Amino acid sequence: MKLFMFQVGGNFRNSNVELHDIRFSIGDKVEDCFADLRAQWWGDRAKFHIDCWGAVEQADGHDITLQTTAPEPTPDRLFFVNLGGYDPAEFTEQHRNVLIVAEDANAAKAKALTLVKGWKQPHRDKLFEVDQAVDLSAALNRYGYFTHLTKASEAKAFEFTADYILIDKA
């Protein structure tokens, strides 16, 4: 079983632009997560789609695995941080999504903000502990899995796929 991170998108009511969100789910393969992603989507169903996805195998110097046994107590927790900021040459807010391992939300925010250079007014738009995200907690509990964080012996880049998959057609 793997932890997947998705960027999903679609419309909501009378939106003028496509809206996006980051969601987490678990499965052996991406397709195993489609029903869970449909249940998590808050917008219109007609054009609900996935733009990017990847298995979260490592974050911030830690290997991430799902196991059926509870982990040993540790102060380290996995956080998702959505950073925002401005580029004076762009008519939009810039965003960057990162996974951070830290003891608490304040430490995760501070660590994440060091990753964006050159933005005007960098800030945290959203931050949450991944295990406490309603969707992931439900998925983990449903299948009886726990997130384990262990120091990585070597760094591994987050591998992801960027492609358009219309969920209701998949």
C-alpha positions in Angstrom: 0.0 0.0 0.0 1.3 3.5 -0.9 0.6 7.0 0.1 -0.3 9.1 -3.0 -0.4 12.9 -3.3 -2.7 14.3 -6.1 -3.4 17.7 -7.6 -7.0 17.5 -8.6 -9.0 20.2 -10.5 -12.3 21.2 -11.9 -15.0 23.8 -11.7 -17.2 25.0 -8.8 -20.6 26.6 -9.5 -19.9 29.8 -11.5 -16.1 29.9 -11.2 -14.4 31.7 -14.1 -11.2 29.7 -13.7 -10.4 26.1 -13.1 -9.9 25.4 -9.4 -7.3 23.0 -7.9 -6.7 21.2 -4.7 -4.2 18.8 -3.2 -5.5 15.6 -1.9 -4.0 12.4 -0.4 -5.2 8.8 -0.7 -3.8 5.3 -0.4 -3.7 2.4 -2.7 -1.5 -0.1 -4.4 -1.8 1.9 -7.6 -3.2 5.3 -8.7 -6.4 3.9 -10.0 -7.2 2.4 -6.5 -7.6 6.0 -5.3 -10.2 7.2 -7.8 -13.3 6.4 -5.7 -11.7 8.1 -2.7 -10.8 11.2 -4.7 -14.4 11.4 -6.1 -15.7 11.3 -2.5 -13.3 14.0 -1.4 -14.1 16.4 -4.3 -16.1 19.4 -3.3 -16.7 21.0 -6.8 -18.8 20.1 -9.8 -18.5 16.5 -11.0 -18.6 17.1 -14.7 -15.0 18.0 -15.3 -13.4 16.7 -12.2 -9.9 15.5 -13.1 -6.4 14.8 -11.9 -3.5 17.0 -13.1 -0.6 15.5 -11.2 0.1 12.6 -8.9 3.0 10.7 -7.2 3.7 8.1 -4.6 5.0 9.8 -1.5 8.0 7.6 -0.7 10.3 10.2 0.9 9.9 13.7 2.3 12.4 16.1 3.9 15.1 13.5 4.5 12.7 10.8 5.7 11.5 7.6 4.1 7.7 7.2 4.3 6.1 3.8 4.5 2.6 2.6 5.4 2.6 -0.3 7.8 -0.1 -2.3 9.7 1.7 -1.7 13.0 1.8 1.6 14.9 5.1 3.5 14.8 7.3 4.0 17.8 6.5 7.4 19.4 8.6 10.2 17.9 8.2 14.0 17.9 8.6 14.0 14.1 5.4 14.3 12.0 4.7 14.8 8.3 3.1 18.1 7.3 1.8 19.4 4.0 2.5 23.1 3.5 0.9 25.1 0.7 3.0 28.3 0.3 1.9 31.4 -1.4 3.7 34.5 -2.6 4.0 37.1 -5.4 6.2 37.6 -8.4 5.9 41.3 -9.6 6.0 40.1 -13.2 3.0 37.7 -12.9 -0.7 38.5 -12.5 -1.4 35.7 -10.1 -0.4 34.4 -6.7 2.4 31.9 -7.0 2.1 28.6 -5.0 4.4 25.8 -4.0 3.4 22.6 -2.3 5.9 20.9 0.0 6.0 18.0 2.5 7.9 18.8 5.6 8.9 16.6 8.6 8.9 18.6 11.8 7.8 18.5 15.5 4.9 20.9 15.1 3.1 23.2 12.7 5.1 26.3 13.5 8.4 24.5 12.8 7.0 23.1 9.6 5.9 26.6 8.5 9.3 28.1 9.3 11.2 25.3 7.5 8.9 25.5 4.4 9.3 29.3 4.1 13.1 28.9 3.7 12.3 27.0 0.4 10.9 30.0 -1.5 13.4 32.6 -2.5 12.6 35.6 -4.7 8.9 35.8 -3.9 7.4 39.0 -2.6 5.5 38.5 0.6 5.9 34.7 0.9 3.4 33.2 3.3 1.7 30.0 4.3 -1.7 29.6 2.7 -2.5 26.2 4.2 -0.7 23.8 6.5 -1.9 20.5 8.1 -0.5 17.3 9.5 -0.9 14.7 6.8 -2.0 12.0 9.2 -4.7 14.3 10.6 -6.1 15.2 7.2 -9.7 13.9 7.3 -9.4 12.1 4.0 -6.1 10.4 4.8 -7.0 9.4 8.3 -10.2 7.8 7.1 -8.3 5.9 4.4 -5.6 4.8 6.8 -8.1 3.7 9.4 -10.2 1.9 6.9 -7.3 -0.3 5.8 -5.6 -0.5 9.1 -2.3 1.4 8.1 -0.1 3.8 10.0 2.4 6.2 8.5 6.1 5.5 9.5 8.9 8.0 9.1 12.5 6.9 9.2 15.7 8.8 8.4 16.6 8.2 4.8 20.0 6.7 4.0 20.1 8.6 0.7 17.9 11.4 -0.8 15.3 10.4 -3.4 13.5 13.0 -5.5 9.7 13.1 -5.5 8.7 11.4 -8.8 5.4 12.5 -10.2 3.4 12.3 -13.3 1.7 15.4 -14.8 -1.1 14.4 -17.1 -4.8 15.1 -17.4 -7.1 12.2 -16.3 -10.9 12.9 -16.3 -11.9 11.0 -13.2 -15.5 10.2 -14.2 -14.2 8.7 -17.4 -11.4 6.7 -15.8 
